[in-house]
Amino acid sequence: MAEVFDIRGDDEQAVARAVTRAAEMIGDGQLVVVPDEAGYHLVGAISQPTAAESLLTPADHVDRPGGSDEQPDLVILGPDAGSLLRLAAHPGDPGELVQRLARRCWPAPVVMDLAPGTTPPESCSATWWNRVTDCQRLPVRVPAHEVPRGLIDLAETLLLARPLDLTEAGDPSPGSYDSASLILQAGPAKFAGGDTTIRIRGDRWEVTHEGAVGAATVARMACQAVVFICTGNTCRSPMAEALFRKMLSERLQCRDEELVDRGFLVGSAGVAAYGGSPISPEAAESLRERGIDFASHVSQPLTAGLAVQADHLVTMTQAHRDSILGAWPDAAPRVRLLNFNGADIDDPIGGSSAVYAECCQAIQSHLQHLIDELLDDSPG
């Protein structure tokens, strides 16, 4: 009979003891039932062939709703994107879409169904890897829940996980985990619906199972995010954002609010912005002269979250670029100057209306090059 640890009391020591015991069993090739953000999984070490083969055995599998008794794919749980993406077809260059979704989706109850690579993970079950290559499906996920994350750290291995059917009370369904040696009972999951699965092939994606994360949210996360950066986010970067929105909408022949549906999120921020300030009157007037009402703009600072999630951080000056790289050096491939020639877009603050108009015109001319490049790189 399986051991049971009840960890529903938010007792950190109890959780630590349970995870330590689970890691010991995982290391011995046994299977453990663990909670996560959107349900429960039966897990074993990818480095233990017997565990993988047990997970592939349908003896304790409960029929899926609708009469299908097909087993769900085993999901690989890893500590970070790097540990998982190296298993995919193009580990050195997983593609912008995969990198984008990895930055925005993980850690979370989101599975990315990728094309597998040609080399199996070290010490993995040949039976399981043959199934992966036969189906050409490699489901991977980075969990956020403390239990599977702690288990991955202590066991020092990737985990293979089979999602379990749940009762109405949110507990694992009886009979779905008979091969488990240990059960970590944490009560109902934080989110309902199980994992959301996104099938990704090249630059195309599809939600094949809508779980805890909705399809509309996935669509936003799959967009290219373009963020314009200046100092205070009241002059240059909001003018760039407003002009870019208008020019891109015209190019794509859609309305501004439909840009998300066409795969683009657009924003702006400041490296020294306090947040909450309106666009400068002169900048707003320059935009009005071009048929754009951007008076509702409110400044925001460039945060770590925004810097990590943006696909293109477009700066007005080299100093802005240096400031970003000083704080977030890993963002280097995604930071660029607006002026393709490498020159700064000077700050018009304190200048006349003519100075603002000249700045606005300079920004507009450089934006055309950016749009050409982004649309050339976008899927048809």
C-alpha positions, 0 to 999 in steps of 0.5 A: 500500500502506498504511503500518504503524506497530507501536506494541506496545512501550509507547514513548510517542514511537513512539505519539505519532509514529504518532498525529500521522501518522494525524491528518495523513492523517485531515485529508486525508480518508484512512482509518486503522486504529486500535486501541481497548479492544475491537478495531480500527476503520477511521476517518475524519473526520466533516468529510471527506465523501470519508472518510465515503462510503468508510466506507459503501462495502462493497467491502472489507467482510468478511461477518459471521458467520452469513452476513449481509453487512449493514454495521455502523453507523458509530459516531461517536467523540468526546472527551466526552459533550457533543460527542456528545449534541448530535447526538441528538434532544434535545441540550439535554435528552438525558434522565436515562437518557442522561445517567446512562449517559454518566456511567457508561459513558464513556470505555469500549467502549460505544456508545449508539444514540440517536435522531438530531437533525434537524440534521446535524453541520457538514460531515458527509457527506450520504450518511451523515447520510441513512442515519442519519435513514433508520434513526433510529439514531445510534451514539456512543461516547467511547473510552478508548484513548490512540490514538483519544483522541489522534487526536480531539484532534490532528485536531480533529474527530469521527471516523466509525468502522467496527468491523473483524472480527478474526482469532483472534489479535486482529488486523484481518481481512485484506480488511476495511480495504483502503481504509486508508492507514495501519494502527496495529498494537497487538496484541490488544485489552485486552478481547474481544467488541468494543463493547457497544451499548445502544439508548436511546429515551426512558426505555427501554434495550436491549442489542442487542450484548453485547460487552466490557461485560456486560448485567448491568453495563449494568443496574447502570449504568442504575439510579438511584443514590441516595446519602445523605450525612452527616458520618462515615457512621456515624449519619444517612446509614446510618439513611437508607440502611437505612430507604430500602431497606426502605421502597422494597422494601415500596413496590415489593413486592420484596426488598432484593436485588431493588432493582437489578432494579427500577432502583435502587442505594442507598448512603451516604457521609460528607463527612468519613468515614475509611472502615471504621467501623461504624454507631454502636450507638445508630443500629443499635438505632434501626433494629432497633426498626424491624425492620432489621438494619444492623450490617454497615454500614461507613462510606465517604468521599464520593469523586469517582467516587461524586459523579459517578455518583450521580443523587441526592446526598441530604444531611442538612444544608445544610453537607453540600450546600455541601461537595459543591458546593465540591468538585464544582460540576457536581453541583449539579442532583443534590444535595438536602437530605433535608428538603424544607422546607430544614431540617437533620437534626441530628446525634444523635452523643453523644445518648441513645437517645431522641435517636437514635430521634427522628432516625430518625423524622424521617429516615423521615418525609422519606424518604416524600416522596423515594420518592413523587417518585422513583417518580413520575419512574420509568418504569412 
